[in-house]
Amino acid sequence: MGAIDEALQLAAIPAQDEALRASVRAFLREALHDMPADRRARSWMGYDAEFSRALARQGWLGLTLPAAYGGGERSNYARFVLSEELLAVGAPVSAHWIADRQTAPLILRYGSQAQRDFYLPRIIRGEAFFAIGMSEPDTGSDLASVRTRATPQGGGWLLNGRKIWTTNAHRSHYMCALVRTSGAPEDRHRGLSQMIFDLTLPGIEIRPIRDITGDTHFCEVLFDNVRLPADALVGEEGSGWAQVTAELALERSGPERIYSSMVLIDGWLAHLRANGAPEPAQVRLAGRLAANLAVLRAMSLAVTRRLNEGADAGLAAVLVKDLGTGFEQAVPEWIGQALRAGPAPDEVLARTLAYLTVINPTFSLRGGTRHILRGIIARELGLR
C-alpha cells in the first residue's frame, strides 16, 4: 500500500492561491445570478462560449500556463481553487474545459514550438475550443485497439476512421485525436500517435448524439481521406500512448470528479432550511454528504500537490476518479429518498433531481470506466 500512501499525501492550498477564491465568487454571483439550478446541474457539461470568453478576459483560462503565451503562470493550487468554485455552483464551463484542462498542457509538454505559439495563446483567449478523439465504436475503454489511421502521404498525413463520444465536437474548432500511424490494432500501444487538426477540414463529418436527457454533448466523427499537414503530429511518431496516459491523469484529477451533483446538494440543503427543523434522518444524511466531500476533496488536493511538484499523478487521479464518481452517482439516490420522506420539493429542485437521476450513470464512464480504473489500481499494487 506504500504507493497509495505516497500518492495521497495531504496538502493545503497556499494562502496566495486561496486568495483567488473571493474574486471568483464575486464574478460568479454576477454572471450566474439568473441561471436556475436545473440548468447549472449540467456542471462541467454546460456549454456557454461567451461565459468561457468572459473567464478568459478575467485571466482565468490558461491559469497555469507560461506568461510568454498569455497564461497566468500560477500554481496548480490556483487552478484547483478556480475549478472548485466554478464547479460548486455549476458554471457552464464545457466550451473551454477540455482545451484548458488537458490539451494545452499536452501541447506545452509535447508539442513543437510552432504548435505552442499557435494554439496556446488562442486557448488562453478563449478562441480555440477542443474536442478529444479517443474512443471508437466497438472498442469501449480499450484505447490501445484504436483503428483510425493516419497514413503518411505527400509530406503530410491521410486520415481515415471514426471516433465516438467526442464531447462538443460539433461546437469545437479543433480535435486532438489518438490514431494509428504504424502497425496494426494487434500491436496495441505501439504505433499510436496524436494529431491536432481543424474540424472544418474537407472529409470530416460530425454527427451529434442526443443523450437520454435530450442534450447533445457527444458526437460521432467520421474521417474520409482527410488531408492533414505534417505538423498535425504531436511530438514524435509512435509516442501517442505515453501522451494519452499523461493526458488522462489530468482528465481524472480535478474536482469535477467530486462536484457533479453539488448543485443538487445545495438545493436540498436550502429546501431543508426553508421547511423548519429537519428530521434526524435528514441531519444524518447532511453529515454523510459533508464527510464524503471532505475526504474526497482532501484526496483531490493530494493529486494537485503531485501535479504541482511535477510528480506522477496517475495512481492518485485514478483513486479520486473511482471514488469520486461513485459518490456523485449516489447523491441523487440519497437525496431522492430523503425528499420522498418529507415535504415536496419546489419545481426547480425537482427538475434538478430528475436530471441528475437520469444522467448520473455516465459519471463512471467518462474518463475511463470503473473496471479499467480498478485494473490500473491492481497493477500499481502488484496484483496483476
ZADREN-110271 format. One line per 2 residues: number of its first residue (from 1); their letters; for each residue y, z, x of C-alpha. Coordinates in nm, 3 decimals. Example, Ala and Ser with C-alpha at 12.3 -4.5 7.8 and 13.67 -1.06 7.14 Angstrom:
! ZADREN-110271
1 = as = -0.450,0.780,1.230; -0.106,0.714,1.367;
END
This chain:
! ZADREN-110271
1 = mg = 0.000,0.000,0.000; 0.228,0.001,0.303;
3 = ai = 0.355,-0.348,0.227; 0.470,-0.236,-0.117;
5 = de = 0.633,0.080,0.017; 0.823,-0.130,0.271;
7 = al = 0.922,-0.391,0.014; 1.064,-0.138,-0.232;
9 = ql = 1.270,0.098,-0.018; 1.551,0.240,-0.228;
11 = aa = 1.901,0.104,-0.186; 2.251,0.182,-0.308;
13 = ip = 2.538,-0.055,-0.379; 2.816,-0.015,-0.120;
15 = aq = 3.150,0.105,-0.257; 3.334,-0.217,-0.174;
17 = de = 3.083,-0.416,-0.379; 3.069,-0.165,-0.663;
19 = al = 3.448,-0.205,-0.690; 3.394,-0.560,-0.818;
21 = ra = 3.247,-0.427,-1.143; 3.574,-0.327,-1.310;
23 = sv = 3.736,-0.670,-1.280; 3.421,-0.846,-1.401;
25 = ra = 3.402,-0.619,-1.707; 3.767,-0.681,-1.791;
27 = fl = 3.716,-1.056,-1.765; 3.406,-1.046,-1.987;
29 = re = 3.573,-0.834,-2.254; 3.836,-1.103,-2.292;
31 = al = 3.607,-1.405,-2.256; 3.331,-1.289,-2.494;
33 = hd = 3.520,-1.080,-2.748; 3.438,-1.312,-3.040;
35 = mp = 3.082,-1.411,-2.943; 2.825,-1.247,-3.175;
37 = ad = 2.527,-1.060,-3.032; 2.268,-1.306,-3.160;
39 = rr = 2.434,-1.579,-2.950; 2.469,-1.353,-2.648;
41 = ar = 2.099,-1.269,-2.678; 2.032,-1.605,-2.513;
43 = sw = 2.143,-1.424,-2.198; 2.096,-1.647,-1.892;
45 = mg = 1.969,-1.930,-2.115; 2.308,-1.952,-2.288;
47 = yd = 2.488,-2.272,-2.188; 2.867,-2.300,-2.167;
49 = ae = 3.000,-2.524,-1.890; 3.360,-2.414,-1.941;
51 = fs = 3.264,-2.048,-1.911; 3.090,-2.128,-1.581;
53 = ra = 3.403,-2.305,-1.456; 3.612,-2.006,-1.560;
55 = la = 3.389,-1.789,-1.339; 3.445,-2.039,-1.058;
57 = rq = 3.821,-2.005,-1.097; 3.777,-1.630,-1.051;
59 = gw = 3.594,-1.697,-0.724; 3.264,-1.572,-0.867;
61 = lg = 3.045,-1.876,-0.804; 2.906,-1.900,-0.453;
63 = lt = 2.992,-1.535,-0.404; 2.759,-1.503,-0.103;
65 = lp = 2.822,-1.849,0.044; 3.035,-1.905,0.355;
67 = aa = 3.411,-1.927,0.315; 3.402,-2.258,0.502;
69 = yg = 3.263,-2.418,0.184; 3.486,-2.222,-0.052;
71 = gg = 3.245,-1.934,-0.103; 3.324,-1.565,-0.122;
73 = er = 3.119,-1.470,0.186; 3.029,-1.143,0.012;
75 = sn = 2.706,-0.946,0.036; 2.405,-0.981,-0.190;
77 = ya = 2.505,-0.646,-0.340; 2.826,-0.803,-0.469;
79 = rf = 2.624,-1.078,-0.631; 2.395,-0.814,-0.786;
81 = vl = 2.697,-0.640,-0.942; 2.827,-0.969,-1.081;
83 = se = 2.487,-1.077,-1.214; 2.420,-0.738,-1.369;
85 = el = 2.749,-0.737,-1.558; 2.706,-1.096,-1.679;
87 = la = 2.351,-1.041,-1.799; 2.408,-0.699,-1.952;
89 = vg = 2.648,-0.849,-2.207; 2.459,-1.178,-2.248;
91 = ap = 2.723,-1.402,-2.092; 2.635,-1.776,-2.120;
93 = vs = 2.563,-1.846,-1.753; 2.294,-2.113,-1.779;
95 = ah = 2.515,-2.405,-1.675; 2.568,-2.284,-1.318;
97 = wi = 2.284,-2.035,-1.282; 2.024,-2.245,-1.101;
99 = ad = 2.270,-2.407,-0.863; 2.438,-2.078,-0.776;
101 = rq = 2.125,-1.863,-0.755; 1.883,-2.081,-0.565;
103 = ta = 1.985,-2.441,-0.496; 2.297,-2.353,-0.299;
105 = pl = 2.113,-2.104,-0.074; 1.838,-2.365,-0.031;
107 = il = 2.088,-2.629,0.084; 2.264,-2.381,0.310;
109 = ry = 1.937,-2.285,0.479; 1.750,-2.616,0.493;
111 = gs = 1.995,-2.895,0.413; 2.174,-3.127,0.650;
113 = qa = 2.538,-3.072,0.735; 2.627,-3.368,0.516;
115 = qr = 2.439,-3.213,0.223; 2.614,-2.881,0.275;
117 = df = 2.955,-3.046,0.293; 2.895,-3.250,-0.022;
119 = yl = 2.711,-3.013,-0.256; 2.820,-2.659,-0.172;
121 = pr = 3.193,-2.694,-0.250; 3.107,-2.869,-0.578;
123 = ii = 2.865,-2.593,-0.678; 3.124,-2.328,-0.592;
125 = rg = 3.389,-2.504,-0.802; 3.153,-2.538,-1.100;
127 = ea = 3.149,-2.916,-1.068; 2.779,-2.962,-0.981;
129 = ff = 2.508,-2.821,-1.208; 2.144,-2.849,-1.100;
131 = ai = 1.803,-2.871,-1.264; 1.485,-2.789,-1.074;
133 = gm = 1.186,-3.024,-1.083; 0.879,-2.815,-1.003;
135 = se = 0.635,-2.806,-1.295; 0.446,-3.115,-1.409;
137 = pd = 0.229,-3.198,-1.711; -0.130,-3.074,-1.667;
139 = tg = -0.055,-2.869,-1.354; 0.070,-2.545,-1.513;
141 = sd = 0.177,-2.299,-1.243; -0.021,-2.480,-0.974;
143 = la = 0.277,-2.630,-0.794; 0.067,-2.740,-0.495;
145 = sv = -0.106,-3.003,-0.711; 0.210,-3.200,-0.798;
147 = rt = 0.162,-3.576,-0.831; 0.521,-3.700,-0.849;
149 = ra = 0.557,-3.910,-0.536; 0.841,-4.034,-0.319;
151 = tp = 0.732,-4.329,-0.105; 0.937,-4.447,0.196;
153 = qg = 1.092,-4.785,0.118; 1.383,-4.984,0.258;
155 = gg = 1.526,-4.697,0.458; 1.514,-4.468,0.155;
157 = wl = 1.258,-4.349,-0.100; 1.099,-4.482,-0.419;
159 = ln = 1.033,-4.205,-0.670; 0.769,-4.216,-0.946;
161 = gr = 0.621,-3.945,-1.167; 0.709,-3.680,-1.424;
163 = ki = 0.846,-3.328,-1.435; 0.844,-3.091,-1.731;
165 = wt = 1.009,-2.762,-1.835; 1.314,-2.864,-1.632;
167 = tn = 1.584,-2.635,-1.768; 1.907,-2.814,-1.865;
169 = ah = 1.812,-3.146,-1.703; 1.994,-3.325,-1.987;
171 = rs = 2.313,-3.134,-1.904; 2.289,-3.128,-1.524;
173 = hy = 2.438,-3.355,-1.262; 2.160,-3.329,-1.003;
175 = mc = 1.797,-3.231,-0.962; 1.617,-3.066,-0.674;
177 = al = 1.256,-3.179,-0.709; 0.932,-3.091,-0.533;
179 = vr = 0.749,-3.419,-0.471; 0.463,-3.553,-0.263;
181 = ts = 0.577,-3.763,0.032; 0.239,-3.797,0.204;
183 = ga = -0.130,-3.736,0.141; -0.292,-3.669,-0.197;
185 = pe = -0.287,-3.383,-0.452; -0.609,-3.257,-0.296;
187 = dr = -0.412,-3.186,0.023; -0.239,-2.904,-0.163;
189 = hr = 0.061,-2.771,0.032; 0.056,-3.038,0.299;
191 = gl = 0.273,-3.344,0.241; 0.515,-3.184,-0.006;
193 = sq = 0.892,-3.227,0.029; 1.203,-3.154,-0.175;
195 = mi = 1.451,-3.420,-0.280; 1.800,-3.384,-0.425;
197 = fd = 1.932,-3.671,-0.633; 2.176,-3.773,-0.904;
199 = lt = 2.024,-3.759,-1.252; 2.218,-4.068,-1.365;
201 = lp = 2.028,-4.299,-1.129; 1.855,-4.602,-1.287;
203 = gi = 1.491,-4.536,-1.373; 1.538,-4.173,-1.478;
205 = ei = 1.465,-4.086,-1.841; 1.536,-3.735,-1.969;
207 = rp = 1.369,-3.614,-2.290; 1.488,-3.276,-2.425;
209 = ir = 1.216,-3.047,-2.563; 1.305,-2.835,-2.866;
211 = di = 1.165,-2.482,-2.844; 1.042,-2.261,-3.126;
213 = tg = 1.393,-2.122,-3.186; 1.543,-2.470,-3.224;
215 = dt = 1.717,-2.463,-2.884; 1.682,-2.748,-2.634;
217 = hf = 1.690,-2.585,-2.292; 1.385,-2.759,-2.150;
219 = ce = 1.327,-3.124,-2.074; 1.065,-3.368,-1.961;
221 = vl = 1.200,-3.601,-1.692; 1.036,-3.935,-1.609;
223 = fd = 1.088,-4.130,-1.287; 1.013,-4.503,-1.287;
225 = nv = 1.076,-4.668,-0.950; 1.388,-4.460,-0.887;
227 = rl = 1.552,-4.561,-0.558; 1.673,-4.263,-0.357;
229 = pa = 1.876,-4.274,-0.036; 1.724,-4.145,0.286;
231 = da = 1.944,-3.837,0.275; 1.793,-3.722,-0.055;
233 = lv = 1.531,-3.544,0.157; 1.599,-3.173,0.213;
235 = ge = 1.504,-3.063,0.564; 1.201,-3.215,0.733;
237 = eg = 0.946,-3.428,0.552; 0.648,-3.210,0.454;
239 = sg = 0.840,-2.882,0.460; 0.872,-2.856,0.081;
241 = wa = 0.620,-2.578,0.028; 0.795,-2.337,0.264;
243 = qv = 1.125,-2.421,0.094; 0.987,-2.365,-0.256;
245 = ta = 0.834,-2.032,-0.157; 1.172,-1.910,-0.034;
247 = el = 1.342,-2.053,-0.342; 1.103,-1.881,-0.583;
249 = al = 1.175,-1.547,-0.418; 1.540,-1.599,-0.516;
251 = er = 1.443,-1.707,-0.869; 1.226,-1.400,-0.921;
253 = sg = 1.451,-1.143,-0.758; 1.756,-1.090,-0.974;
255 = pe = 1.839,-0.858,-1.263; 1.773,-1.145,-1.508;
257 = ri = 1.409,-1.028,-1.492; 1.519,-0.698,-1.647;
259 = ys = 1.810,-0.765,-1.883; 1.694,-1.049,-2.110;
261 = sm = 1.665,-0.802,-2.403; 1.968,-0.591,-2.310;
263 = vl = 2.191,-0.719,-2.590; 1.928,-0.604,-2.839;
265 = id = 1.912,-0.258,-2.681; 2.290,-0.220,-2.704;
267 = gw = 2.290,-0.341,-3.063; 2.017,-0.098,-3.161;
269 = la = 2.195,0.198,-2.996; 2.515,0.106,-3.182;
271 = hl = 2.308,0.092,-3.503; 2.178,0.445,-3.437;
273 = ra = 2.527,0.582,-3.372; 2.655,0.424,-3.695;
275 = ng = 2.382,0.586,-3.908; 2.418,0.954,-3.828;
277 = ap = 2.188,1.178,-3.627; 1.886,0.980,-3.502;
279 = ep = 1.529,1.086,-3.570; 1.332,1.242,-3.282;
281 = aq = 1.120,0.927,-3.251; 1.436,0.720,-3.205;
283 = vr = 1.564,0.957,-2.936; 1.231,0.931,-2.756;
285 = la = 1.247,0.553,-2.766; 1.603,0.554,-2.630;
287 = gr = 1.482,0.772,-2.344; 1.187,0.542,-2.283;
289 = la = 1.416,0.241,-2.261; 1.655,0.419,-2.025;
291 = an = 1.373,0.540,-1.800; 1.222,0.192,-1.771;
293 = la = 1.560,0.037,-1.698; 1.642,0.294,-1.430;
295 = vl = 1.318,0.231,-1.240; 1.333,-0.147,-1.270;
297 = ra = 1.697,-0.154,-1.165; 1.614,0.051,-0.856;
299 = ms = 1.334,-0.194,-0.775; 1.565,-0.491,-0.821;
301 = la = 1.819,-0.330,-0.588; 1.541,-0.292,-0.332;
303 = vt = 1.496,-0.671,-0.345; 1.872,-0.712,-0.297;
305 = rr = 1.855,-0.490,0.011; 1.587,-0.713,0.164;
307 = ln = 1.785,-1.027,0.086; 2.095,-0.874,0.237;
309 = eg = 1.905,-0.788,0.555; 1.756,-1.135,0.579;
311 = ad = 1.405,-0.990,0.533; 1.120,-1.147,0.338;
313 = ag = 1.176,-1.055,-0.027; 0.876,-1.241,-0.168;
315 = la = 0.647,-0.948,-0.249; 0.926,-0.725,-0.380;
317 = av = 1.056,-1.005,-0.601; 0.708,-1.068,-0.745;
319 = lv = 0.665,-0.699,-0.831; 1.003,-0.683,-1.005;
321 = kd = 0.941,-1.007,-1.191; 0.599,-0.900,-1.321;
323 = lg = 0.703,-0.550,-1.430; 1.049,-0.657,-1.547;
325 = tg = 0.933,-0.934,-1.776; 0.667,-0.703,-1.921;
327 = fe = 0.944,-0.460,-2.014; 1.165,-0.736,-2.154;
329 = qa = 0.880,-0.855,-2.375; 0.807,-0.505,-2.502;
331 = vp = 1.166,-0.425,-2.606; 1.175,-0.640,-2.925;
333 = ew = 0.843,-0.492,-3.038; 0.952,-0.134,-2.976;
335 = ig = 1.291,-0.177,-3.144; 1.141,-0.378,-3.429;
337 = qa = 0.904,-0.090,-3.505; 1.191,0.160,-3.490;
339 = lr = 1.406,-0.046,-3.728; 1.126,-0.077,-3.981;
341 = ag = 1.107,0.302,-3.995; 1.479,0.363,-4.050;
343 = pa = 1.796,0.221,-4.207; 1.804,-0.157,-4.235;
345 = pd = 1.993,-0.334,-3.955; 2.302,-0.544,-4.022;
347 = ev = 2.272,-0.923,-4.024; 2.373,-0.975,-3.660;
349 = la = 2.127,-0.716,-3.527; 1.853,-0.862,-3.746;
351 = rt = 1.918,-1.213,-3.609; 1.924,-1.079,-3.253;
353 = la = 1.588,-0.911,-3.303; 1.444,-1.221,-3.471;
355 = yl = 1.547,-1.447,-3.183; 1.408,-1.223,-2.909;
357 = tv = 1.086,-1.159,-3.102; 1.021,-1.532,-3.114;
359 = in = 1.133,-1.624,-2.761; 1.004,-1.326,-2.562;
361 = pt = 0.659,-1.476,-2.483; 0.839,-1.720,-2.250;
363 = fs = 0.974,-1.436,-2.035; 0.645,-1.404,-1.845;
365 = lr = 0.617,-1.781,-1.793; 0.946,-1.873,-1.627;
367 = gg = 0.948,-1.818,-1.253; 0.567,-1.802,-1.232;
369 = tr = 0.305,-1.689,-1.479; 0.166,-1.337,-1.468;
371 = hi = -0.173,-1.437,-1.324; -0.001,-1.628,-1.041;
373 = lr = 0.218,-1.328,-0.959; -0.073,-1.084,-0.959;
375 = gi = -0.266,-1.318,-0.734; 0.022,-1.301,-0.485;
377 = ia = 0.021,-0.920,-0.504; -0.355,-0.911,-0.449;
379 = re = -0.320,-1.132,-0.143; -0.047,-0.909,0.003;
381 = lg = -0.277,-0.608,-0.046; -0.561,-0.786,0.132;
383 = lr = -0.774,-0.814,-0.181; -0.817,-1.192,-0.176;
END
